[in-house]
Amino acid sequence: MPSGPIDSRPPAAPSRPGLGTLSAVEWASRARTLADLQRLTEAVDAYDAALALSPVEGDWWHRRGTALVGLRRYAAAVESYERALALCPTNVLSINGRGVALEGLARTAEAADCYRRALELQPHYATPHSNLGRLRRDSGDLEGAIASFRSAVRLQPNFVMAHNNLGCALYDSGQMQASIASFRRALELAGTFPECELNLATALLKSGDFAGGWPAFESRWRARPNLSSLVPVELDRWSGASLEGRTLVLVAEQGYGDAIQFCRYAALLNRAGIRPVLQAHPELIVLLESTGYFARVCTQHVRLAAADHVWYPLMSLPLHFGTDAASIPSFRSYLRASPERVARWRERLGPREGLRVGIAWQGNPTTEIASLRGRSMPAQALAPLVRIPGVTWVSLQKGAGAEQLEAAEFRGRVIDRTAELEDFADTAALVANLDLVVTVDTAVAHLAGALGRRVWVALHTASDWRWLESRRDSPWYPTMRLYRQATAGDWEPVASCMRADLDARKFGD
């Protein structure tokens, strides 16, 4: 099933000084050895040499395509698989491989066709079932995804990735205990699988099993190698022992909302006589200084003297303190808005007319992957709310997604001064002038909650672990109310429920 004309010319044999003259079979054998050693660029070159001498070996074209997929050279991989299929059109391995390469090019409909074709030819081939399940999950077809992954593990019970992916689809569909069982099975088979360990951690935490979740959550350092770039390499990691005259440096290793949520743990350190330094995102520094918990708040990557400091991840503090559902450090407020900034924003907003409600509808799109996929709503989905009379609406949406306000039918009813927001301390001052914040799961939700302001959070079906299951309230933020989506992508019932509560002024306090 080629996507276009195939060039029949064989590739030129690469020059290999000092290796002597090899036959096609010898080049192919060398290529397989190099591929096994994960020396994929050299493997591709060796397959090119083999195929220059014997271009009618479909298996070599197939293996070359697999090496190219490993190098993420997807367009070249598609061409290589198509050469293999021109020689053997019913080779299900090449059909499936072509699907994988097409996925890499974001040609998902064609990729799905490949997987279906492979299954038509060989229904008991587990890999296309799993691959098709992944596409179905990405498209929001959770029922179909679960069926595909179950088929894969039934046909190949030791298929580690299919067990992991089944766990992810079950998590998305709210079947937490089944999800946990799938992740555990994948880990039993794999032994070491950091990504799956992190998936298990989030499922355990969402189910309320903090005793199992927090230790497993440490796998994030193995599953997310990019986190290590934030580690102060000149410092030792704190073991929890006496600091012996050294200062503890907390590192906010994840997003804005995470830093806002977990900086509260510094209050517990203060009670133990520890006044830490916090390394955080520049946009948060002034805001987090308002807690009074820190000796200093500075940017990430500030170098500190090894003799005087040790470091610790901010999001490992719940593990350090043995946090369970009953011991979450829940404060009505622990952030403070600057009185001067609050006064400036009061003046900018003008005379108060009825309730003032802030709205935000989109999180950071660069982080909206995996379980966060689908957490944002279109601005227009808020229309039923914004039609309520006697309410002044204020946009809190800065950056990505802000442009949607221009196209929304209610544009003229919303005050938008977000261009004047300099940092999160400014946003805090604006929120301090509001009676209520309505938002999706984004940093604005954490900010409003940490300020002790009323905040209503619209959650998608596969909501993040920190919001637990089913609850309308949050043990992390006493002033927060949660509105949960029942059907993926359908925000209308959520907005209608919020409208009814706002119409009735049901704030719950």
N, C-alpha and C positions, 0 to 999 in steps of 0.2 A: 504493500500500500504506500508507494512513494508519493511524496508531496509535490514532486516536480521532476523534470528530466534529470536523469542520472548521467554524470560524466563517466564515460567508460574508460577514460585514460587511467592507467595505474599510476600511483605516486612514484616519484623518483626515489631511488634507494639513497639513504643518507650516507654520507662519507664516514667511514669508521677507520681512520688511520691506525695501523698497528694491529688490527684484528684479523687481517688476512681476508680471504674470500670465503664467505659462508653461503651455504645453500639456503633455499627458501625455508625448508623445514628447520634448519639450524637457527635462522633468524626468528622463526615463530617460537621455537623452544626457548630461545633467549628472551623473547618478549614476555612469555608466560612467567619465566623466573623473575624478571624485573617487575612485572605486575604484582606477583606474590609478595615482593619486597616493598611494594607501594612506591616504587620508582617509576611513576606513571608516565612522565614525559619521555623518559628513555624507552619505556615499553611501547609507547605509540610510535616512536621513531623506528624501533625494531620491527613492529608490525608493518610499518610503511615499507621497510626494506624487504620483508618477506613477501608482501603483496605486490611489490614492483616486479618480483621474479615469478610470482604465481598468483595472479589477481582473481582466480576463480575459486578460492578457498573461503566458502561462506563463514566457517567457524572463526577464521582469523579476522574477517571484517566485523563479526559480532564481538569478539574479544577486544578488538581495537575500539569499538563503540563504547564498551564498558569502561575501558581505561579513560576515554575522553569524558564520560560522565563523571568519573572520579575527579577529573581535572576541572569540572564544570564548564567544559567546552561543548555546550549542548548542541549548538548548530552543527558542528563537525560530527558529533556523535549521531545525530539524526541521519546525516548523510552516510555514515559508516553502517548503521543498522539497515538503511535502505539498500545499500550494496549487498548486504547479507541476505536480505529478503528477496532481492532480484534473483538470487541464486537458489533460494529455498523459501518460497512464499509462505509456507505453513510452519516455519520455525517459531514456535511460541516464545522461546527465549528472546529472540530478536524482536518479535512483536511487542513483548512486554518491555524490553529495553528501549525500544523506540518511544514507547509511551512515557517512560521515565525521562528521557531526553526532551520530549515535547513539554512535559511538565516544567522542566527547567527553563524553557522558553516561554512559560506562562500560556501555552497553547493547550489549555486544560480540556477543552471539548474533544480535540483530536487525541489527546492522551487517553481520555476515557474510552474513546472508540477502540484504541489499541488494546486496552485491558479487556474490554468486552469481546473483541475478536479472539484474543488469546484464550478466553474462557469458553468461547464457542468451540474452539478446536480441542481444548483440554480442560474440561470443567473441574478436574481434580487438581489443578495447578494452583497452589495456595497463594503465591506471590501476587498475581493479578487481582485476586480477591482483596488482598490487603491494600494494594495500591488504589483500587477502585474505592475502597472504604475511606481512604484518606481524602480523595477528591470529594466524596459525598459529605464527609464531615466539614470540609472547607466550604462547601456550598450551603451548609445548614441542614442537609438531609441526615439528621442524626439516626433516625430509624433505619435508613438504608445503610448508613455507615456501620452501625452496630451489627446488622445482618451480614455485611461483607466481612467484617473482622471475625465474627463468630465462625463463618465458613472457613476462613483462613486457618484459625487455630484448631478447628475440627479436622481439617485435612492434614495439618502439620502441627501437632500438639507442642512441639518444641520451638515454634516460631516466635522468637523473643519479641521482635518489633511489632508483630501483630497483636500479641498480648498487651504490650504497652499502648498501642494505638486504640485497642478496644477499651482499655482503661480510660483513655482521654475522651472517647466518645461517650462512655457511660458517665464520666464526670460532667460533661457538657449537658447531658440529659437529666442530671440530678440524681442518678442512681449511685450514690456515694459508696455504699458498702460493696456493691458489685465492682465498682471502679477500683477500690482498694484491693479487692481480691485479684483483679487482673494485674495490677501493678506488682503485687507480691509474687504472683506466678512468674511474671517476666523476670523479676530479680532472682527467684529461685533458679531459673534456667540460665540466666546470664552471669550470676555472681556479682560482677561489677558493671553497673549501667547508671552513671550519674544522672542522666536526664530522667530516667525512670524513677530513681530515688527522689528526685525533686518533685516529680509528678505525684508520687506517693505521699510526700510531705504535705503538699497542698491539699490533697484529698483528706488526709488525716486531720489537718488543721480545720478544714471546712466542716468536717463531721464533728468537730469539738474535741477530738482526741489530741489534746495539746501535749500530753506526756510522750506520745509517739511522734507527734508532728514536729516539735521544735528540734529534737536531735536529727531527724531526717532532713530538716530544712538546711542543715549545714552543708548538704550535698550541693547547694547552689554554687559553692566555690569550685567544685569540680565540673558541674554542668554548664556553668557560665564563665568560660575562661577570661572574658573581657573584664570581669570584676577584679581580677588580680592587678589590673592597671591602676586601681585606686589604693592598693595596699602600700603603706609607707615602708618600702623595702629596707630602709635603714633602721627600722624599729623592730623589736621583738613583739610577738603577740602576747597579750596579757593572759596569764594562766588562771586568773581568779585569786591568786595568792596576794599577800600583802604587797603594796606598791613600793614599800621601803624608800620613801622619799622621792619616787618618780611620779610623773603626771600621766594619767590615763588619757589617751587620745581616741575618741570615738570617731569612726569613719562612716558617714552616711553613704552606703555603697550602692543604693538603688535610686528610685525616683523621688520627685518632690513630695508626693503624698506619703511615701514610706518614711521619709525624714521627718515630716510633720507628725505622723502617727507615733513613731517610736522614740522621738526625742524625749517624751514623757518619762522614759526610764531613767533619765539623768536625775530626776527627783529622788528615786530610790537610792541612787549612788550617793547623792548629797546626804541622805539620812545615815548612810554608812560612813560619812566623813570624807567622801571622794568628790572632788570638784573637777570634772573632766574638761578637757578641750574638745571641741567638736569641729571636724572638717566636713564641710557641706557645700552644696551648690552656691555659687555667688549670689543668685537671686533670692536665697533664703537667709542670708547671714543676718541682716538687720532684724528680720522677723524672729529668728530663733534666739537671738540675743535677748529678746523680750521675756523669755522664760525666767531668766535669772539663775538658771541651773548650771551655767558653764563659766569656767574661768576665762574662756575665749572661744569665739566662733570664727573660723578662718576658712579659706577656700581649700579645696582638695589639692593635693600635691605640694602643699607648703612643707618644706623640709624642717625637721625638728631634730634636736640633738639626741642621739641614741642613748647616751648616758642618763638622760633626764626623763625619757618618755617611753611608754609602751602603748601599743594600739589594740583596738578591739572593734569588731563590726557592730554598728548600731543595732542591726536587726538580729544579732545573737544575744542581746540582753534578755529577751524573754526566756531563753534557754538558761542563761546564767542565773536568773532569779526563780526558775522553776514555775513560770506562770501557768496557771490552769484557769478554767472558766471562772472560778470564784476569786481569783487573785489578780485579775487584770487591773492595772492601775488606772482606774477610770476617774478622771477629774472633770468637773463641769466645764472648766476652762483652765488652760495652762499657757496659752499665748496671749499677748497683750498688743493691742493696736496703739500706736503713738497718739496721744491726745492732740498734738499739733496737726498731725496728718488727718485725724478724724475730723477736726474742725475745718480743715481745708476742703475735705470731701463733702462735708455738710453744706458748705457754701456753694460748691460746684453743682450739687444736686438741686439746689433751690428749695423753695418752700415745700413743706410736706403736704401731700394731698392723699389721705387714706393710707393704706398699707404700702410699704416699699418692699418689693420682692426682687431678688437677684436671680438671674437664670444663666446656666451654662449647659451646653448640649454636646460638647465633644471633648474627649481626652486627647492626649498626645498620639497622633497617628503612627509614629515610629515605634511605639510600644504596644500598639493594639494588635497583638498577635496571640496565638495559642488561646488560653482561656479568657483573655481580654478582648478577643475578636468579637465585635458586635456590641461593645459596651456603649458606644456613642449613638445618639439619635439625630435625625435631621432636625434642624431648628424648627422647621414647619410643624413637627410633631407636637410642639408646645402651644400651637394655636388655640386649642380649647381652653387652656389656662389663661392665655393672654387676653382672651375676650372678656374675662371677668371684669365687671365695672368696679370702680372705686379702688383700683390697685395701680400703683406706679411701678412699672417694670424697668429693671436696670440690667443691662448686659454685663456679665462677668467673663464673657468668652473672648480671650485674647489669643492672637496667633491663629493656628490652624482651626478652621471651622468658622471663624468670625465673619468671613465673607458671606456665609449663608444668610445672615441677617438682612442683607440688602434685598434678597429675593423673597423673603418671608412676607406673607400677607399682612402681618402685624408690625412691619418695620416702623411705622410712624408712631407706635405706642410704646416703643422701647427707648430709654435713654442709653446712649452708647458713648461712654467717655473712656473706653478701654485704652485708647491711644495714649492717654495721660498716665497710665499705670507704669511706674518705673520698676517695681520689684514686688515681691509678695508682701512686704510691709505696707505698700500702697494698697494692694488688694485687700489686706486686712482692715485698713482704715475705711475703705469703701464698704466692706461687708459690715463693719461696726455701725454703719448708718442704715442698715436694712433690718426689716422685721423678720425676714425669712429668706433662705436661699434654696432654690430648686435646681438640682444639678444631676448629671450622670456621675458615674464613678470616676472621678478625677481629683486632682489636687485641691480643687475648690471645695469639694466635700470635706476633705480632711481639715482644710483651713477653717471653714465655718464651724465644724465640730470642735476643733481645738480652741477656738475663740469663745465657745459656749453659746453660739448663736443657733437659732432654730434652723435646721437644714433637713430637707427632704431629698433623698437620693433615689433616682430611678435606676434599677438594676436589671441587666439583661439576664436571660435564662441561665447562662453558665457564669454566674457572678463569681467574683474573686473570693478566695478562701476566707479573707478577713471578715466577710459579712455573714459567715456561717450559713446554716440552712433554715429556710422558712421564716425566720424571725422578722418582725416588723421594726424591732429596735436594734440598737447596737450596743454591746457591752463596752465598746471602746469610747463611745461618745453619747453621753446621756441626753443630749438635745437633738439627736438624730432620729429620723423616721425613714424606714426603708419601704420602697414600693417595687415589688418584684414583677417582672415580665412573665407571663404564663406561656406565651408562644414566641419562639425566636423571631425577632424582627418586628414584632407587633407591639408598637408603643401606644396605640390608641387607648387600650384599657387602662394603662398606667396613667396617661394624661387625664383620662376621665375620672379616675379615682382621686387623683390629686385635685382636680377641679372641684369635685364634690366636697372634699375636706376643706379646701380653701373657701368655697362658697359658704360653708357652715362655720368657718373660722375654727376648725378643729385642730388646735395646735398641740394639745396633749400636755400643756404645762400650766 
